Amino acid sequence: MSEVAANHTPKYLVVRDYLATRIEKGEFKSGDKLPSERELQESFDVARVTIRDALLALQTEGLIYRLDRRGWFVTPKRIIYNPRSTESFMQYVTAQGRVPKSELISAELIEASEWAAERLNIAVGGPVYSIWRKRFVDGRMVFIEHVRVNAALFPDFLDKPLTDSLTEIMYKHYGVELVRVNINLYPASLGAFQARHLLVTPGTLGLYIGRNSYDQFGRVTNVDQEYWVHDALEISLEAHKDESALMSSIFKTNE
């Protein structure tokens, strides 16, 4: 593959196009690891920076992703996310024929900060379960989340299997059904803590989803903060002209 770009096409685009074609034809399949940067450099007989520019272009397009110290991989098909649905992560991932999994990072009973208290509609210093989890789709880690649960509503919640769906635990063990959510969703850089767990570089662009969940009695049960890798999720919903008020209630934008 030497002497690429003889037609004056930028060299990195030649490499990008070659790899993109291999991905589109299925020669590199979902989840496959690409050859190392050194191997690609030798194959194309170009500078290392050219290879990196090509890989970054593919990453920007969502075709590949990078894990620190592990290399580049072909991005799996995105999960479809409907903000209007109250289905749990476990439910909507399974419904799409994919395999969800959770791993617990930490879980503890803490005092509510002012930020958490305002959102949970409880007193500052009130009891809150603080739960951090990693979430996977088909073995790939796609986001980490911080869930704050109103402890007064769910005694002994930390004794439950917290890698399961928290929504289902609330319903099965406490008779609490989540019927409404308020959602904030926007692109955001991943901080050091989130990036370390997601195996990406701090400052990498991700997707933030904040969610306040309400039960059948109108109580705020939990507040979630999700930090997604940028290429794992596709937002999909259907809107109608007469639903503008409903759509405004689904998305709360920061002014």
QUIPECOR-V480219 format. One record per backbone hydrogen bond with DSSP energy under -0.5 kcal/mol. NH is the residue of the N-H (numbers start at 1). CO is the residue of the C=O. If there is no record, write none. Layout:
nh=NH co=CO
nh=NH co=CO
This chain:
nh=4 co=44
nh=6 co=3
nh=8 co=5
nh=13 co=10
nh=14 co=10
nh=15 co=11
nh=16 co=12
nh=17 co=13
nh=18 co=14
nh=19 co=15
nh=20 co=16
nh=21 co=17
nh=22 co=18
nh=23 co=19
nh=24 co=20
nh=25 co=21
nh=26 co=23
nh=27 co=22
nh=28 co=22
nh=29 co=27
nh=31 co=74
nh=32 co=29
nh=34 co=72
nh=40 co=36
nh=41 co=37
nh=42 co=38
nh=43 co=39
nh=44 co=40
nh=45 co=41
nh=46 co=41
nh=50 co=47
nh=51 co=47
nh=52 co=48
nh=53 co=49
nh=54 co=50
nh=55 co=51
nh=56 co=52
nh=57 co=53
nh=58 co=54
nh=59 co=55
nh=60 co=56
nh=61 co=57
nh=62 co=59
nh=63 co=58
nh=64 co=58
nh=65 co=73
nh=67 co=71
nh=68 co=199
nh=70 co=67
nh=71 co=67
nh=73 co=65
nh=74 co=32
nh=75 co=63
nh=79 co=232
nh=81 co=234
nh=83 co=81
nh=85 co=82
nh=92 co=88
nh=93 co=89
nh=94 co=90
nh=95 co=91
nh=96 co=92
nh=96 co=93
nh=97 co=94
nh=98 co=93
nh=100 co=98
nh=101 co=136
nh=103 co=134
nh=105 co=132
nh=106 co=132
nh=108 co=130
nh=110 co=108
nh=110 co=128
nh=112 co=126
nh=117 co=113
nh=118 co=114
nh=119 co=115
nh=120 co=116
nh=121 co=117
nh=122 co=117
nh=125 co=112
nh=126 co=123
nh=128 co=110
nh=129 co=149
nh=130 co=108
nh=130 co=128
nh=131 co=129
nh=131 co=147
nh=132 co=106
nh=133 co=145
nh=134 co=103
nh=135 co=143
nh=136 co=101
nh=137 co=140
nh=138 co=99
nh=139 co=99
nh=140 co=137
nh=142 co=135
nh=143 co=135
nh=144 co=227
nh=145 co=133
nh=146 co=225
nh=147 co=131
nh=147 co=145
nh=148 co=223
nh=149 co=129
nh=149 co=147
nh=150 co=221
nh=151 co=127
nh=151 co=149
nh=152 co=127
nh=153 co=150
nh=154 co=150
nh=154 co=151
nh=157 co=154
nh=159 co=156
nh=160 co=157
nh=162 co=160
nh=164 co=161
nh=169 co=165
nh=170 co=166
nh=171 co=167
nh=172 co=168
nh=173 co=169
nh=174 co=169
nh=174 co=170
nh=175 co=171
nh=176 co=170
nh=177 co=175
nh=179 co=177
nh=179 co=214
nh=180 co=214
nh=182 co=212
nh=183 co=250
nh=184 co=210
nh=186 co=208
nh=188 co=206
nh=190 co=204
nh=195 co=191
nh=196 co=192
nh=197 co=193
nh=198 co=194
nh=199 co=195
nh=200 co=195
nh=203 co=190
nh=204 co=201
nh=206 co=188
nh=207 co=228
nh=208 co=186
nh=209 co=226
nh=210 co=184
nh=211 co=224
nh=212 co=182
nh=213 co=211
nh=213 co=222
nh=214 co=180
nh=215 co=219
nh=216 co=177
nh=218 co=215
nh=221 co=213
nh=221 co=219
nh=222 co=213
nh=223 co=148
nh=224 co=211
nh=225 co=146
nh=226 co=209
nh=227 co=144
nh=228 co=207
nh=228 co=226
nh=229 co=142
nh=230 co=205
nh=232 co=229
nh=234 co=79
nh=236 co=81
nh=243 co=240
nh=244 co=241
nh=247 co=243
nh=248 co=244
nh=249 co=245
nh=250 co=246
nh=251 co=247
nh=252 co=183
nh=252 co=250
nh=253 co=251
